[in-house]
Amino acid sequence: MKDKKAKLESKARKFIKQEYAIWLTTIGSNLAPQPRPVWFIWDKDSFLIFSQPHALKLKHIKQHPNVSLHFNADKTIDQDVIVYGGIAKIDTSVPPVHKLRAYLKKYKAGIEARGATAEQFSQEYSVAFRVTPISLRGW
């Protein structure tokens, strides 16, 4: 059992380093799951995600901070499935995107493909929140 957990954690770390987006699932006001892909970086002990200030996901997080995160499954769904359960919380101490080297390293091309500068993206996606993992499952 310990070996299986170690393999899963190793696979999860690989996904965190390699994947461009992760699926965030919040709980809507009607208590239905609301999945959406988001950009993220791993920062210290949590997923760091930015949002537009009026996005529904922020309202959902305030009402129901329990969320899940998962990566796209490989073509062979019997392998490479990683699902985190976590607690989401807005973090007002995070600098804006254009001042976060790790975020820009990962998403500079994506930001430019949107026709924006890093500063413009920072203004539009001005709310940072963290998802601190509390569980990990997968196969």
C-alpha positions in Angstrom: 0.0 0.0 0.0 2.8 2.4 0.9 4.5 1.7 -2.5 1.3 2.4 -4.4 0.9 5.8 -2.5 4.5 6.7 -3.3 4.0 5.9 -7.0 0.8 8.0 -7.1 2.5 11.0 -5.4 5.4 10.7 -7.9 3.0 10.6 -10.8 1.2 13.7 -9.4 4.4 15.6 -9.1 5.2 14.8 -12.7 1.8 16.1 -13.8 2.2 19.3 -11.8 5.5 20.0 -13.6 4.4 19.0 -17.1 0.7 20.0 -17.4 -0.4 23.3 -18.8 -3.9 23.4 -17.3 -5.8 21.7 -14.5 -9.5 21.2 -14.1 -10.9 23.0 -11.1 -14.3 21.8 -9.9 -16.2 24.1 -7.6 -19.7 23.7 -6.2 -22.3 26.2 -7.6 -25.1 27.9 -5.7 -27.4 25.1 -6.9 -24.9 22.6 -5.4 -24.0 21.2 -8.8 -20.3 20.6 -9.7 -18.9 23.3 -11.9 -15.7 22.1 -13.7 -13.5 24.5 -15.7 -9.9 24.4 -16.9 -7.5 26.9 -15.3 -3.9 27.8 -15.5 -1.9 27.1 -12.3 1.5 26.9 -10.8 2.6 24.9 -7.8 3.8 27.4 -5.2 5.1 26.1 -1.9 2.4 23.7 -0.8 -0.5 24.7 -2.9 -1.8 25.3 -6.4 -1.8 29.0 -7.2 -4.5 30.1 -9.6 -5.6 33.6 -10.8 -9.1 34.7 -11.7 -11.1 37.6 -13.1 -12.6 39.3 -10.1 -16.2 38.7 -11.1 -15.9 35.1 -12.1 -18.4 32.7 -10.6 -15.7 30.4 -9.4 -14.8 33.0 -6.8 -18.4 33.2 -5.5 -18.5 29.4 -5.4 -15.2 29.2 -3.5 -16.5 31.7 -0.9 -19.7 29.7 -0.4 -18.1 26.2 -0.6 -14.3 26.2 -0.3 -14.0 22.4 -0.8 -12.9 21.9 -4.4 -11.3 19.2 -6.6 -8.6 19.4 -9.2 -7.8 16.9 -11.9 -5.6 16.7 -14.9 -6.8 15.5 -18.4 -6.7 11.8 -18.5 -4.4 10.1 -21.0 -6.0 8.2 -23.9 -5.7 5.1 -21.8 -8.0 6.1 -19.0 -7.0 3.1 -16.9 -3.7 4.9 -16.3 -2.6 8.4 -15.4 -5.6 9.7 -13.5 -4.8 12.2 -10.8 -7.5 13.8 -8.6 -6.8 16.2 -5.7 -9.4 17.2 -3.1 -8.6 20.5 -1.6 -9.6 23.7 0.2 -9.6 26.9 -1.9 -9.0 30.3 -0.4 -8.4 33.7 -1.8 -4.9 35.0 -1.1 -4.5 38.8 -1.1 -0.8 38.5 -0.3 0.2 37.2 -3.7 1.9 39.7 -6.1 0.3 40.3 -9.5 1.0 37.8 -12.3 3.5 40.1 -14.1 5.7 40.0 -11.0 5.7 36.2 -10.6 8.6 34.7 -12.5 7.4 31.1 -12.3 3.9 32.0 -13.7 5.4 34.0 -16.5 7.8 31.3 -17.4 5.0 28.9 -17.8 2.3 31.2 -19.4 4.1 34.1 -21.2 3.3 32.6 -24.6 -0.3 31.9 -23.6 -0.7 35.4 -22.4 0.7 36.8 -25.6 -1.5 34.5 -27.7 -4.5 36.2 -26.0 -3.2 39.5 -27.3 -2.2 40.8 -23.9 0.9 41.9 -22.1 1.7 40.4 -18.7 0.6 43.7 -17.1 -2.7 43.6 -18.9 -3.3 40.0 -17.9 -2.5 40.9 -14.3 -5.2 43.6 -14.4 -7.8 41.2 -15.9 -6.9 38.2 -13.7 -6.3 40.2 -10.5 -7.6 37.8 -7.9 -5.2 35.1 -6.7 -6.4 32.0 -4.8 -4.8 28.9 -3.6 -6.0 25.3 -3.4 -4.3 23.4 -0.6 -4.5 19.7 -1.3 -6.0 17.6 1.4 -6.4 14.3 -0.5 -5.0 12.6 -3.6 -6.4 9.7 -5.5 -5.8 8.2 -8.8 -4.6 5.2 -10.7 
